[in-house]
Amino acid sequence: MSRHPLDTLAGAHRAGRPDGMASICSAHPLVLDETIRHGVGGEHVVLIEATCNQVNQDGGYTGLNPAAFRDQVKKLKKTVMDF
């Protein structure tokens, strides 16, 4: 069983090694695409989030609710992985 990325980061911190993860707050498809490419291409952990104005139960200004946002991110990841 592989370790959760946050456990790996915590272990690196305790060992005195500088490490971290990219945290991106955007619902823009181009930003998400590049973030995913950065993560997959460099085997980095990335955290993707959106503000409640961008994504919410009513669709936010992007027209996306949380499930649709998740699905968009998963679809972009699959596209990048298949590339």
C-alpha positions as a Markdown table, in Angstrom:
| # | Residue | x | y | z |
|---|---|---|---|---|
| 1 | Met | 0.0 | 0.0 | 0.0 |
| 2 | Ser | 1.4 | 3.4 | -0.9 |
| 3 | Arg | 1.7 | 6.2 | 1.5 |
| 4 | His | -0.6 | 9.2 | 1.3 |
| 5 | Pro | 1.3 | 12.2 | -0.2 |
| 6 | Leu | 0.6 | 14.2 | 3.0 |
| 7 | Asp | 2.3 | 11.6 | 5.1 |
| 8 | Thr | 5.3 | 11.7 | 2.8 |
| 9 | Leu | 5.5 | 15.5 | 3.2 |
| 10 | Ala | 5.2 | 15.3 | 6.9 |
| 11 | Gly | 8.0 | 12.7 | 7.0 |
| 12 | Ala | 10.2 | 15.0 | 4.9 |
| 13 | His | 9.5 | 17.9 | 7.2 |
| 14 | Arg | 10.4 | 15.9 | 10.3 |
| 15 | Ala | 13.6 | 14.8 | 8.6 |
| 16 | Gly | 14.5 | 18.4 | 7.9 |
| 17 | Arg | 14.1 | 18.1 | 4.1 |
| 18 | Pro | 12.4 | 21.0 | 2.3 |
| 19 | Asp | 9.4 | 19.7 | 0.4 |
| 20 | Gly | 6.0 | 20.9 | -0.4 |
| 21 | Met | 3.1 | 20.8 | -2.9 |
| 22 | Ala | 1.7 | 23.2 | -5.4 |
| 23 | Ser | -1.7 | 24.5 | -4.3 |
| 24 | Ile | -3.7 | 26.1 | -7.1 |
| 25 | Cys | -7.0 | 27.9 | -6.5 |
| 26 | Ser | -8.7 | 28.2 | -9.9 |
| 27 | Ala | -11.5 | 26.9 | -12.0 |
| 28 | His | -10.0 | 28.1 | -15.3 |
| 29 | Pro | -9.5 | 25.1 | -17.6 |
| 30 | Leu | -6.1 | 26.4 | -18.9 |
| 31 | Val | -4.8 | 26.8 | -15.3 |
| 32 | Leu | -6.1 | 23.4 | -14.3 |
| 33 | Asp | -4.6 | 21.8 | -17.4 |
| 34 | Glu | -1.2 | 23.2 | -16.7 |
| 35 | Thr | -1.4 | 22.4 | -13.0 |
| 36 | Ile | -2.2 | 18.7 | -13.9 |
| 37 | Arg | 0.6 | 18.6 | -16.5 |
| 38 | His | 3.0 | 19.9 | -13.8 |
| 39 | Gly | 1.9 | 17.3 | -11.4 |
| 40 | Val | 1.9 | 14.3 | -13.7 |
| 41 | Gly | 5.0 | 15.3 | -15.7 |
| 42 | Gly | 7.1 | 15.9 | -12.7 |
| 43 | Glu | 5.4 | 13.3 | -10.5 |
| 44 | His | 4.5 | 16.1 | -8.1 |
| 45 | Val | 1.5 | 16.3 | -5.8 |
| 46 | Val | -0.8 | 19.1 | -6.6 |
| 47 | Leu | -3.7 | 20.5 | -4.6 |
| 48 | Ile | -6.5 | 21.9 | -6.7 |
| 49 | Glu | -9.2 | 24.0 | -5.2 |
| 50 | Ala | -11.8 | 26.6 | -6.2 |
| 51 | Thr | -13.4 | 29.5 | -4.3 |
| 52 | Cys | -17.1 | 29.3 | -3.4 |
| 53 | Asn | -17.7 | 32.1 | -6.0 |
| 54 | Gln | -16.2 | 29.9 | -8.7 |
| 55 | Val | -17.8 | 26.6 | -7.8 |
| 56 | Asn | -20.8 | 26.1 | -5.5 |
| 57 | Gln | -24.1 | 24.3 | -5.2 |
| 58 | Asp | -25.7 | 26.8 | -7.5 |
| 59 | Gly | -23.0 | 26.7 | -10.2 |
| 60 | Gly | -20.9 | 29.7 | -9.2 |
| 61 | Tyr | -19.8 | 32.1 | -12.0 |
| 62 | Thr | -18.2 | 29.1 | -13.8 |
| 63 | Gly | -21.5 | 27.2 | -14.0 |
| 64 | Leu | -19.9 | 24.3 | -12.1 |
| 65 | Asn | -21.2 | 22.7 | -8.9 |
| 66 | Pro | -18.7 | 20.7 | -6.9 |
| 67 | Ala | -19.4 | 17.4 | -8.6 |
| 68 | Ala | -19.0 | 19.0 | -12.1 |
| 69 | Phe | -15.8 | 20.6 | -11.0 |
| 70 | Arg | -14.4 | 17.3 | -9.8 |
| 71 | Asp | -15.4 | 15.6 | -13.0 |
| 72 | Gln | -13.7 | 18.4 | -15.1 |
| 73 | Val | -10.5 | 17.9 | -13.2 |
| 74 | Lys | -10.7 | 14.1 | -13.6 |
| 75 | Lys | -11.3 | 14.5 | -17.3 |
| 76 | Leu | -8.4 | 16.8 | -17.7 |
| 77 | Lys | -6.2 | 14.4 | -15.8 |
| 78 | Lys | -7.2 | 11.5 | -18.0 |
| 79 | Thr | -6.5 | 13.6 | -21.1 |
| 80 | Val | -3.0 | 14.5 | -19.8 |
| 81 | Met | -2.3 | 10.9 | -18.8 |
| 82 | Asp | -3.4 | 9.6 | -22.2 |
| 83 | Phe | -1.2 | 12.2 | -24.1 |
